[in-house]
Amino acid sequence: MSTTPSVVDAGVAQPKNPKGRVIFASLIGTTIEFYDFYIYATASVLVFPALFFPDATPANAILSSFAVFGVAFVARPLGSIIFGHYGDRIGRKGTLVASLLTMGIATFLIGVLPTAQVDGWIILAPALLVLLRFFQGLALGGEWSGAALLATENAPKNKRAVYGTFPQLGAPIGFILANLLFVYLNATLSNEEFLAWGWRVPFLLSAVLVIVGLYVRLKLIESHSFQQVKDKGKVVKLPLASVFKHQWRALLLGTFIMFATYVLFYLMTAFTLTFGTTPASVEDARAAAEAAGRGFDDAAAEAFVPGLGIARGDFLIMLIVGVVFFGIFTLVSGPLAEKFGRRKMLMATTIGIALFGFTWVPLFGAGTTGAMALLIIGFILMGLTFGPMAAILPELFPANVRYTGSAVAYNMSSVIGAAPASFVAIALWQLADGSTLLVGLYLSAAAVATFIALWLSRETRDHDYDNNVA
């Protein structure tokens, strides 16, 4: 594809990424990254407890699997520092290519990893799973901010929030692709086949998506914003140090602005999948364990807490339906954030999330119908809160530390919001003997924290994005 000219302040024509390439490159990259991330999240609920923690009780196996799931969130801030440093030092393009390669290789290797059920691998298999999960988190820590900057730094005036929804759209698309594949495999393979080799297929197929993503990203040119930073001699030697010294308030606010979004998303995906597919009675749980070839002794019965008992394939389809609403309202959020401003729009959405937390018990208490309604409402709110993040977080920071600042804020929020969400939710569910009351209140508390951060922040819609250099 050819590039189109752009006229800079000096009146010199400069190459510019075409609109279609910007949209596709920002979308395909985050789609791949989130696809890879979600296939692990789904597998951590459906198969990893049995395959990598075969000697644990069902409850402890799930908790162990979620603990490994959380390793990625510990790695994400480190990834934001590493990739953010090079994104602000050498440019957005090369950094985005490196993050995509890191995620792709780690995901493919998970697909060929022996399980703990193989002789001699009972310790090594979980250890390698932790390592590969760490590299997945490292990659995602650098991916999101780069994709957000790719979209917003190439956006026309007054369209940053609209363009910023395209990398955000990668989250629901990646989720749908990952779970449709799991639904297909679940429908076409026996339980034994799925546990033996079927779960590997989504991980191995990620290589195809990575090749497409690399091809598109290698054809990009550097953004105008970063080129101006270089031309003005404003490249920062140590972006992280500059962010903590001069942009600490923006960093703190950005971290908590994203907080409720993370809690909401991982409750709506990982926790609801666990709760929804957990048997509704001890008898059903014992029968399911025996069918999977696992023991279910008195200790497991004592520790058992009931869920909804919805079949795995059925609940995955319900999640996919919910995530369609996520995608639709991610796109809707862009024009709303341009019309009303990022701050006002997100404050209204955050109030909605806080109120939503009080509906969990009555909706889940209504069985399958109520669960479907809860998923739709939750994912609508998710789209409305997630969509503007690719605009508001980068807009909090000057161009020469924008990659680092937005990446660290986004991923520090993942540590306090996403990483503990599933683990805390399961603990609260068990503490309440199968009720989701405390889980809903946990979500509402997260929304209060985010609302306070938004209240203390400033509107960023009308800032001079390109020329804002520290």
Secondary structure as GFF3:
##gff-version 3
##sequence-region A 1 470
A	DSSP	beta_strand	4	7	.	.	.	ID=ss1
A	DSSP	beta_strand	13	16	.	.	.	ID=ss2
A	DSSP	alpha_helix	19	46	.	.	.	ID=ss3
A	DSSP	alpha_helix	48	52	.	.	.	ID=ss4
A	DSSP	alpha_helix	58	89	.	.	.	ID=ss5
A	DSSP	alpha_helix	92	111	.	.	.	ID=ss6
A	DSSP	alpha_helix	124	152	.	.	.	ID=ss7
A	DSSP	alpha_helix	160	188	.	.	.	ID=ss8
A	DSSP	alpha_helix	191	196	.	.	.	ID=ss9
A	DSSP	three_ten_helix	198	200	.	.	.	ID=ss10
A	DSSP	alpha_helix	201	218	.	.	.	ID=ss11
A	DSSP	alpha_helix	224	231	.	.	.	ID=ss12
A	DSSP	alpha_helix	239	246	.	.	.	ID=ss13
A	DSSP	alpha_helix	248	257	.	.	.	ID=ss14
A	DSSP	alpha_helix	259	266	.	.	.	ID=ss15
A	DSSP	pi_helix	267	271	.	.	.	ID=ss16
A	DSSP	alpha_helix	272	277	.	.	.	ID=ss17
A	DSSP	alpha_helix	282	291	.	.	.	ID=ss18
A	DSSP	alpha_helix	298	303	.	.	.	ID=ss19
A	DSSP	alpha_helix	312	340	.	.	.	ID=ss20
A	DSSP	alpha_helix	342	356	.	.	.	ID=ss21
A	DSSP	three_ten_helix	357	359	.	.	.	ID=ss22
A	DSSP	alpha_helix	360	365	.	.	.	ID=ss23
A	DSSP	alpha_helix	367	386	.	.	.	ID=ss24
A	DSSP	alpha_helix	389	395	.	.	.	ID=ss25
A	DSSP	three_ten_helix	399	401	.	.	.	ID=ss26
A	DSSP	alpha_helix	402	413	.	.	.	ID=ss27
A	DSSP	pi_helix	414	418	.	.	.	ID=ss28
A	DSSP	alpha_helix	421	431	.	.	.	ID=ss29
A	DSSP	alpha_helix	437	456	.	.	.	ID=ss30
###
